[in-house]
Amino acid sequence: MYYRLSDCRIMKSEKTIIRAAGIIDAESVQARPGAILVEGNRILASGNPSEIGSVEDCKIIDLPDSLLIPAMVNAHSHLDLSHLGIREFPGTFRQWIDEIRANRVVSRNEIAESTSKGLQLSRAGGTAIIGDISGSGSTVPLETQRDMDFAGVSYLEVFGIGARQTDAVDRLHRAVINDEGDQSGVRLGLQPHAPYSCGEAVYHAAATLGRPLATHLAETLEEIEYIAHGRGPLADLQRELGASPDDIVAHGQHPVDWLSQTLSTNAMMVVHLNYVEPRHLDWLTCWETTVVYCPRASAYFGHPLEDFPPHPYQNMIHLGINVALGTDSLICLDTPDRISVLDEMRFLYQRDNADPRTLLRMATTAGARALNFNPQLVNLAPGPTSGILALNIESENPEDLLTQTLKHNDPPRWVWGPLSAKEMCD
């Protein structure tokens, strides 16, 4: 049983002060105890309760055992796979691809239902803005996201190497021509799937169409083998899908090198980057590129493999690269009741002892910038808000409140909002 998005809306038109054990966002707001004065879709003031003071004709909500944080951004998800639920990794990336191809839904109604389930689970996870991948090759996920008034970008994913690039380029052009635009707060994006499944013509076409761009990049060693040598399990897959010998080309390069011309001249969101070399980080600092890291998904697939360095997300952030969090699909998660980057934060804190405030930035403002939404929507300073979440804490515990929540496993609770996509455009 899933609730409608409207069921979780707690938005009130009257002025309300929400008081809690603490409040924190990724940028400038932090107070213990804390309070937020909110009305409609705007935060009017935030800070210590004494700074807010008393407000005439104002409702009061007291949450003494909660930490308030902004609503969050999931920069990369595959919601049309939500019907598959959580599944055990079959052993190899190629076997996983085969399972997905064999079991993903294909009818309009089934795709819409699976995407709807994913959006509902995302709301349950405290998500206000989402970057979703329409891996079905249709715009049904985009239509579903608009019908459900859930802000974000729905990236149409295309595949095409060799002679099949023409069809992929045609699909991109048709999608853009038929799109009604982003007035609804749900934008059409374009995603050439990955360097091993899309040729240069597909990337070039996507980059010229004026829509948000994303791609999977340097996700697996199989991808690196394919781009460098034109062989391995992904080359076998392309042949099974109908690629001719001339379609499978050894470029003699790392995937980031192969895609560098596109990345250096276009704003683009690149997902995963599990296997990169030090020079690539220097390049990324000069490019208008956001990296999206999906830590639970990487762990699910066993990345990085033994003898390879850990994911360099912390080095990337230190160098000034915008790094956001994503969840990938429900398949590789461990929270059947929600899809949430809060759980990605917890994973990184517990595995790497990562800085809690940095993790909150990855889950909020970094994701907003990745999807070209106003970062103010996901912080607690005065201005427009996409919603406010409460996380359980032990108020008498002297430990940092955000750190406490990263040791927990309970879901967030909406205490204000979430705003609809249309309200974010107002």
C-alpha positions as CSV (number, residue, x, y, z in Angstrom):
1,M,0.0,0.0,0.0
2,Y,1.5,3.4,-1.0
3,Y,0.2,6.8,-0.1
4,R,-0.5,9.5,-2.6
5,L,2.0,12.4,-2.7
6,S,-0.8,14.7,-1.5
7,D,-1.2,12.6,1.7
8,C,2.3,13.6,2.9
9,R,1.7,17.4,2.4
10,I,1.7,19.3,5.7
11,M,1.9,22.7,4.2
12,K,0.0,25.4,6.1
13,S,-0.9,28.9,4.9
14,E,-0.8,30.3,8.5
15,K,2.5,31.4,10.1
16,T,4.0,28.6,12.1
17,I,7.0,28.4,14.4
18,I,8.6,24.9,14.4
19,R,10.8,24.5,17.5
20,A,13.1,21.6,17.9
21,A,16.2,20.3,19.7
22,G,18.3,21.7,16.8
23,I,18.2,22.9,13.2
24,I,21.0,22.6,10.6
25,D,21.5,23.0,6.8
26,A,24.5,22.6,4.6
27,E,25.4,26.3,4.3
28,S,24.8,28.8,7.1
29,V,22.1,27.7,9.5
30,Q,22.9,25.8,12.7
31,A,21.3,26.2,16.1
32,R,20.8,24.1,19.2
33,P,18.0,24.5,20.2
34,G,16.5,25.8,17.0
35,A,13.4,27.2,15.6
36,I,12.0,28.0,12.1
37,L,9.3,30.6,11.3
38,V,7.5,29.5,8.1
39,E,4.5,30.5,6.1
40,G,3.3,28.8,3.0
41,N,6.3,28.1,0.7
42,R,8.7,30.5,2.5
43,I,10.9,30.4,5.6
44,L,10.6,33.8,7.2
45,A,13.3,33.3,9.9
46,S,15.5,30.6,11.4
47,G,17.9,30.4,14.4
48,N,17.7,30.0,18.1
49,P,14.1,30.3,19.6
50,S,15.1,33.5,21.4
51,E,16.0,35.0,18.0
52,I,12.7,34.1,16.5
53,G,10.8,35.5,19.6
54,S,7.0,35.5,19.7
55,V,4.9,36.1,16.7
56,E,1.3,37.3,16.9
57,D,-1.4,34.8,15.7
58,C,1.3,32.2,15.1
59,K,0.9,28.4,15.5
60,I,3.6,26.6,17.4
61,I,4.9,23.1,16.7
62,D,7.2,21.6,19.4
63,L,9.5,18.8,18.4
64,P,11.9,18.5,21.4
65,D,13.4,15.1,20.3
66,S,14.0,16.1,16.6
67,L,16.6,17.7,14.5
68,L,15.2,19.8,11.6
69,I,17.0,19.6,8.2
70,P,15.9,20.8,4.7
71,A,14.2,18.4,2.3
72,M,16.7,16.6,0.1
73,V,17.8,16.1,-3.5
74,N,18.3,12.7,-5.1
75,A,20.4,13.5,-8.2
76,H,20.3,10.0,-9.8
77,S,17.7,7.3,-9.6
78,H,16.1,4.7,-11.9
79,L,12.5,4.8,-10.7
80,D,11.1,2.8,-13.6
81,L,12.9,-0.2,-12.1
82,S,11.1,0.1,-8.7
83,H,8.7,-2.8,-9.5
84,L,11.7,-5.2,-9.3
85,G,12.2,-4.4,-5.6
86,I,15.4,-5.2,-3.8
87,R,17.3,-8.1,-5.5
88,E,20.5,-10.0,-4.8
89,F,23.5,-9.2,-7.0
90,P,23.8,-12.2,-9.4
91,G,27.6,-12.1,-9.5
92,T,28.7,-10.1,-12.5
93,F,27.7,-6.8,-14.1
94,R,26.8,-8.6,-17.3
95,Q,24.5,-11.0,-15.5
96,W,22.8,-8.1,-13.7
97,I,22.2,-6.4,-17.1
98,D,20.7,-9.6,-18.4
99,E,18.4,-9.8,-15.4
100,I,17.2,-6.2,-15.8
101,R,16.6,-6.7,-19.6
102,A,14.6,-9.8,-18.9
103,N,12.4,-8.4,-16.1
104,R,11.9,-4.7,-16.7
105,V,8.3,-3.7,-17.6
106,V,7.6,-2.4,-21.1
107,S,3.9,-1.3,-21.3
108,R,3.0,2.3,-20.7
109,N,0.8,1.4,-17.7
110,E,3.4,-0.8,-16.1
111,I,6.2,1.8,-16.6
112,A,3.9,4.5,-15.1
113,E,3.0,2.3,-12.1
114,S,6.7,1.5,-11.4
115,T,7.8,5.1,-11.7
116,S,4.9,6.1,-9.4
117,K,6.0,3.6,-6.8
118,G,9.5,5.0,-7.0
119,L,8.3,8.6,-6.6
120,Q,6.2,7.6,-3.5
121,L,9.2,5.8,-2.0
122,S,11.3,8.9,-2.7
123,R,8.8,11.1,-0.9
124,A,8.9,8.7,2.0
125,G,12.7,9.2,2.0
126,G,12.4,13.0,2.3
127,T,13.2,13.8,-1.3
128,A,11.8,17.1,-2.7
129,I,13.8,17.2,-6.0
130,I,14.8,14.2,-8.1
131,G,16.9,13.3,-11.1
132,D,15.4,10.3,-12.7
133,I,16.5,8.1,-15.6
134,S,13.9,6.9,-18.1
135,G,15.7,3.7,-19.1
136,S,12.6,2.4,-20.9
137,G,13.4,4.7,-23.8
138,S,10.0,6.5,-23.4
139,T,8.8,9.7,-21.9
140,V,6.3,7.8,-19.7
141,P,8.4,8.4,-16.5
142,L,8.5,12.2,-17.4
143,E,4.7,12.2,-17.8
144,T,4.2,10.4,-14.6
145,Q,6.5,12.7,-12.7
146,R,4.6,15.7,-14.1
147,D,1.3,14.1,-13.2
148,M,2.5,13.6,-9.6
149,D,3.8,17.1,-9.5
150,F,7.3,16.0,-8.3
151,A,10.0,18.5,-9.0
152,G,13.2,17.5,-10.9
153,V,14.6,16.3,-14.1
154,S,13.5,13.2,-16.0
155,Y,16.4,12.1,-18.3
156,L,15.5,10.2,-21.4
157,E,18.1,7.5,-21.8
158,V,19.1,6.4,-25.2
159,F,21.4,3.7,-26.6
160,G,23.2,3.6,-29.9
161,I,26.6,2.7,-31.3
162,G,27.7,2.4,-34.9
163,A,24.9,2.4,-37.4
164,R,22.3,2.5,-34.6
165,Q,23.3,6.0,-33.6
166,T,20.9,7.4,-36.2
167,D,17.9,6.0,-34.4
168,A,19.2,7.2,-31.0
169,V,19.7,10.8,-32.3
170,D,16.2,10.7,-33.9
171,R,14.7,9.7,-30.5
172,L,16.5,12.6,-28.8
173,H,15.2,15.1,-31.4
174,R,11.6,13.8,-31.3
175,A,11.6,14.0,-27.5
176,V,12.7,17.6,-27.5
177,I,10.3,18.7,-30.3
178,N,7.4,17.1,-28.5
179,D,8.2,18.3,-25.0
180,E,6.0,21.0,-23.5
181,G,8.9,22.6,-21.7
182,D,9.9,23.0,-18.0
183,Q,7.1,25.4,-16.8
184,S,5.8,22.6,-14.6
185,G,9.0,22.3,-12.6
186,V,9.7,18.9,-14.1
187,R,12.2,19.2,-16.9
188,L,13.1,16.9,-19.7
189,G,16.8,15.9,-19.6
190,L,18.8,13.8,-22.1
191,Q,21.1,10.9,-21.1
192,P,23.3,9.0,-23.6
193,H,23.5,5.8,-21.5
194,A,27.3,5.3,-21.3
195,P,30.4,5.4,-23.5
196,Y,30.2,1.7,-24.2
197,S,26.6,2.0,-25.4
198,C,26.5,5.3,-27.2
199,G,28.7,6.7,-30.0
200,E,30.1,10.2,-30.5
201,A,27.2,11.2,-32.7
202,V,24.7,10.5,-29.9
203,Y,26.7,12.6,-27.3
204,H,27.1,15.4,-29.8
205,A,23.4,15.5,-30.6
206,A,22.4,15.4,-27.0
207,A,24.8,18.3,-26.2
208,T,23.3,20.5,-29.0
209,L,19.7,20.3,-27.9
210,G,19.8,22.6,-25.0
211,R,18.5,20.2,-22.3
212,P,20.1,19.0,-19.1
213,L,22.7,16.3,-19.8
214,A,23.7,13.2,-17.9
215,T,25.6,10.0,-18.5
216,H,27.0,7.0,-16.7
217,L,30.8,7.2,-16.8
218,A,33.7,5.0,-15.6
219,E,31.3,2.8,-13.6
220,T,32.9,-0.6,-14.2
221,L,36.2,-2.2,-15.2
222,E,34.3,-3.8,-18.1
223,E,33.5,-0.4,-19.4
224,I,37.2,0.6,-19.3
225,E,38.1,-2.6,-21.1
226,Y,35.6,-2.0,-23.8
227,I,36.6,1.6,-24.5
228,A,40.3,0.8,-24.5
229,H,40.3,-2.5,-26.3
230,G,36.9,-3.2,-27.8
231,R,36.5,-6.5,-26.0
232,G,35.1,-8.1,-22.9
233,P,31.6,-8.8,-21.6
234,L,30.2,-5.5,-22.8
235,A,31.5,-6.1,-26.4
236,D,29.9,-9.5,-26.3
237,L,26.6,-7.9,-25.2
238,Q,26.7,-5.4,-28.0
239,R,27.2,-8.2,-30.5
240,E,24.2,-10.0,-29.1
241,L,22.2,-6.8,-29.5
242,G,23.0,-6.7,-33.2
243,A,26.2,-4.7,-33.4
244,S,28.4,-5.4,-36.4
245,P,32.2,-5.9,-36.1
246,D,32.6,-2.4,-37.5
247,D,30.4,-1.0,-34.7
248,I,32.7,-2.2,-31.9
249,V,35.7,0.1,-31.9
250,A,38.8,0.0,-29.6
251,H,39.5,3.7,-28.8
252,G,42.7,3.0,-26.8
253,Q,41.6,5.4,-24.1
254,H,40.0,5.6,-20.7
255,P,36.3,6.5,-20.9
256,V,36.9,9.9,-19.4
257,D,39.5,10.6,-22.0
258,W,37.2,9.5,-24.7
259,L,34.4,11.8,-23.5
260,S,36.7,14.7,-22.6
261,Q,35.7,16.8,-25.6
262,T,32.1,16.7,-24.7
263,L,32.7,17.2,-21.0
264,S,35.1,20.2,-21.5
265,T,32.5,22.1,-23.6
266,N,29.2,21.3,-22.0
267,A,27.6,21.3,-18.6
268,M,27.0,17.7,-17.7
269,M,26.2,15.4,-14.8
270,V,28.4,12.3,-14.7
271,V,27.3,9.4,-12.6
272,H,29.5,6.9,-10.7
273,L,33.2,7.6,-11.7
274,N,34.2,4.6,-9.7
275,Y,37.5,4.1,-11.7
276,V,39.3,7.4,-12.5
277,E,42.9,8.5,-12.6
278,P,44.4,11.5,-10.8
279,R,44.6,13.6,-14.0
280,H,40.9,13.3,-14.4
281,L,40.3,15.1,-11.1
282,D,42.4,18.0,-12.4
283,W,40.3,18.1,-15.5
284,L,37.0,18.0,-13.6
285,T,38.0,21.1,-11.7
286,C,38.1,23.0,-15.0
287,W,34.9,21.6,-16.5
288,E,31.3,22.5,-15.7
289,T,30.7,18.9,-14.5
290,T,28.8,17.6,-11.5
291,V,29.8,14.1,-10.2
292,V,27.0,12.0,-8.7
293,Y,28.1,9.3,-6.4
294,C,25.8,6.4,-5.5
295,P,27.7,4.7,-2.6
296,R,25.3,2.0,-1.8
297,A,25.0,1.0,-5.5
298,S,28.8,1.0,-5.8
299,A,29.1,-1.3,-2.8
300,Y,26.3,-3.5,-4.2
301,F,28.3,-4.1,-7.3
302,G,31.6,-4.5,-5.4
303,H,33.2,-1.3,-6.4
304,P,35.9,-0.4,-6.2
305,L,37.4,-3.8,-6.7
306,E,40.4,-5.0,-4.7
307,D,43.7,-3.4,-5.5
308,F,41.9,-0.2,-6.7
309,P,41.8,3.0,-4.6
310,P,38.5,4.0,-2.9
311,H,36.1,6.3,-4.7
312,P,37.7,9.8,-4.7
313,Y,34.6,11.8,-3.8
314,Q,36.3,13.4,-0.8
315,N,39.3,14.5,-2.9
316,M,36.8,15.8,-5.6
317,I,35.1,17.9,-3.0
318,H,38.4,19.2,-1.6
319,L,39.3,20.3,-5.2
320,G,36.0,22.2,-5.5
321,I,34.2,19.8,-7.7
322,N,30.4,19.7,-7.2
323,V,29.6,16.1,-5.9
324,A,26.0,15.2,-5.2
325,L,24.4,12.0,-4.0
326,G,22.2,9.5,-5.8
327,T,20.6,6.2,-5.0
328,D,20.6,4.4,-8.4
329,S,17.7,1.9,-8.3
330,L,15.7,0.3,-5.5
331,I,17.2,-3.0,-6.7
332,C,20.6,-2.3,-5.0
333,L,19.3,-0.6,-1.8
334,D,18.6,-2.0,1.7
335,T,15.6,0.1,2.6
336,P,12.5,-1.3,1.1
337,D,10.2,1.3,2.7
338,R,12.0,4.3,1.1
339,I,14.5,5.6,-1.5
340,S,16.6,8.2,0.3
341,V,20.0,9.9,0.0
342,L,19.8,10.2,3.8
343,D,20.7,6.5,3.8
344,E,23.6,7.3,1.4
345,M,24.8,9.9,4.0
346,R,24.6,7.3,6.7
347,F,26.5,4.7,4.6
348,L,29.4,7.1,4.0
349,Y,29.5,8.3,7.6
350,Q,29.6,4.8,9.0
351,R,32.1,3.5,6.4
352,D,34.4,6.5,5.9
353,N,33.7,8.7,9.0
354,A,32.9,11.4,6.4
355,D,32.1,14.9,7.7
356,P,28.4,15.2,8.5
357,R,28.0,18.7,7.2
358,T,29.7,17.8,3.9
359,L,27.4,14.8,3.5
360,L,24.4,17.1,4.1
361,R,25.7,19.4,1.4
362,M,26.0,16.5,-1.0
363,A,22.4,15.5,-0.2
364,T,20.9,19.0,-0.6
365,T,22.5,22.0,-2.2
366,A,25.0,20.1,-4.4
367,G,22.2,18.0,-5.8
368,A,20.1,21.2,-6.4
369,R,23.0,22.7,-8.4
370,A,23.4,19.5,-10.3
371,L,19.8,19.6,-11.5
372,N,19.9,23.4,-11.9
373,F,17.4,24.2,-9.1
374,N,17.7,27.0,-6.7
375,P,19.9,25.8,-3.7
376,Q,17.8,28.0,-1.4
377,L,15.0,25.5,-1.8
378,V,17.0,23.0,0.2
379,N,18.4,25.1,3.0
380,L,16.9,26.7,6.0
381,A,17.8,30.4,5.6
382,P,15.0,32.8,4.9
383,G,13.5,32.4,1.5
384,P,11.7,29.8,-0.6
385,T,11.6,26.3,0.8
386,S,10.8,22.9,-0.7
387,G,10.1,21.5,2.7
388,I,11.4,20.7,6.2
389,L,12.3,17.3,7.6
390,A,12.5,16.0,11.2
391,L,15.0,13.4,12.2
392,N,14.9,11.6,15.6
393,I,17.6,12.4,18.1
394,E,18.3,12.0,21.9
395,S,18.1,15.6,23.0
396,E,20.0,14.9,26.2
397,N,22.9,13.3,24.4
398,P,25.7,16.0,24.2
399,E,26.9,14.5,20.9
400,D,26.4,16.6,17.7
401,L,22.8,16.1,16.6
402,L,23.5,15.5,12.9
403,T,26.1,12.9,13.8
404,Q,23.5,11.2,16.0
405,T,21.1,10.9,13.1
406,L,23.8,9.4,10.9
407,K,24.1,6.5,13.4
408,H,20.3,5.8,13.1
409,N,18.3,3.9,10.6
410,D,14.9,5.5,10.9
411,P,13.2,7.4,8.1
412,P,12.8,11.2,8.0
413,R,9.4,12.8,8.7
414,W,7.9,15.7,6.8
415,V,7.0,18.5,9.2
416,W,6.5,21.2,6.5
417,G,5.8,20.6,2.8
418,P,6.8,19.1,0.5
419,L,6.2,21.8,-2.1
420,S,4.9,20.6,-5.4
421,A,6.9,21.2,-8.6
422,K,4.5,23.9,-9.6
423,E,4.9,25.7,-6.3
424,M,8.6,25.7,-6.7
425,C,8.2,27.6,-10.0
426,D,6.0,30.3,-8.4
